[in-house]
Amino acid sequence: MMKLTKRVLGMSPSLPRRLFDMAKEIGGDVIDLTLGDPDVPPPANVRAAACAAIDACHTRYSQNAGLQQAREAVAAYQRTQYGRDVTADDVILTVGAMGSIFQQLFSLVEPGDEVIIPTPCWVNYVEVTKLCGAVPVTVPALEKNGFSVSPEQIRAAITPRTRVIVVNSPNNPTGRVLREEAVRGIAAIAAERDLFVISDEVYRSLVYDGIPYLSIFDLPEMKGRCSVIDAVSKQFSMTGYRLGFTIGPRPLVEMMTRLQENVNACAPLPSQYAAIAAYGPETDTSYLLREYDARRRIVVDGIRSVPGLSLGGVDAAFYAFVNISATGMDSQKFAYELLKSQRVAVVPGLAYGEDFDDFIRIAFTVSGDRLREAIGRLGEFVRRAT
Ligand SMILES: Cc1ncc(COP(=O)(O)O)c(C=O)c1O
């Protein structure tokens, strides 16, 4: 008889996927605002590079860490855009940012170790930590604190088993940027307690209104104890290309490369060629930021006009984390009933942490007109329900 492991049976069902699947099943004029996967195409030069790679039969394996030229393109972008002292040897290309998270946590934590994860957070960190046999220790970044975790909260969560702190700024699901004071405070504690920090920066290029961004990776005390996770997925709207990367201390990059040999062999080769184009000087992504910013304004203004819903703000990315507490519904009831009665799919806040059952996440995955329609339906739903 087949017997599945406790590891895989212990995975929590994913609420975002459940809502996404239900939206697909219902079909018709459902407006699906679940997954962080907007309908905007990648830049034309990047698509052309991917097609050219396929035509040229660049469709075999590459080195486990990725093509030298693609790793160099990533490193060069990091040097010129962010002033980081990075070479191709500090970079491994992975199957999406998800590949980086898995391979990193698998390389950094032993069973029983603890990983500190501020919530609300993208579900993957918690599940992968559990898959590694380690223990996720969540720390709530509450709305009343601007969804920002305080260094004191992190300090209080540290035990002798703590190995890693995950920092995700800009954050999924809140769309908030972690402010400088918090970033510096977390870095100081990590250095003092000899902890490793994973900085997930996949939304870094999508910050609005010139809000200042400080990466924890760039603080001097983080040298040798911090990695960056990033990807082409959100920055260039290339989620399906499955191309992410890690920049980190060489022993980590080397171990992840060895692990990759046994897990994926390499990131998809046509996508590596596309990444060379994406991170090259020809690529212009200003249209993406303009489009998401316009959608953001529609969502923020629209939500604020609905009595019973509240939304503080969106600094970055394409998410709004909306407070629904005044409706008296928990987040699952809200999301399931909204989908059934108004055919709008959103994600219950509970997916992102147990303290966030008063929220829903809206992803700006469709055009401004469709978003206006979705908010109109949301307003109708809340009016009827309250
Ligand atoms: C914070 C964060 N990191 C990583 C990812 C995954 O990125 P990728 O599609 O490159 O695996 C997501 C996807 O939504 C995310 O929100």
The ligand as an ORCA input file, in Angstrom:
! r2SCAN-3c Opt
* xyz 0 1
  C       6.956     37.487     -1.752
  C       7.010     36.491     -2.863
  N       8.152     35.824     -3.096
  C       8.236     34.924     -4.077
  C       7.153     34.656     -4.898
  C       7.282     33.592     -5.943
  O       7.909     34.062     -7.084
  P       8.168     33.083     -8.309
  O       6.928     33.095     -9.144
  O       9.339     33.713     -9.015
  O       8.483     31.742     -7.790
  C       5.951     35.292     -4.692
  C       4.779     34.972     -5.522
  O       3.694     35.441     -5.363
  C       5.875     36.247     -3.648
  O       4.749     36.913     -3.406
*
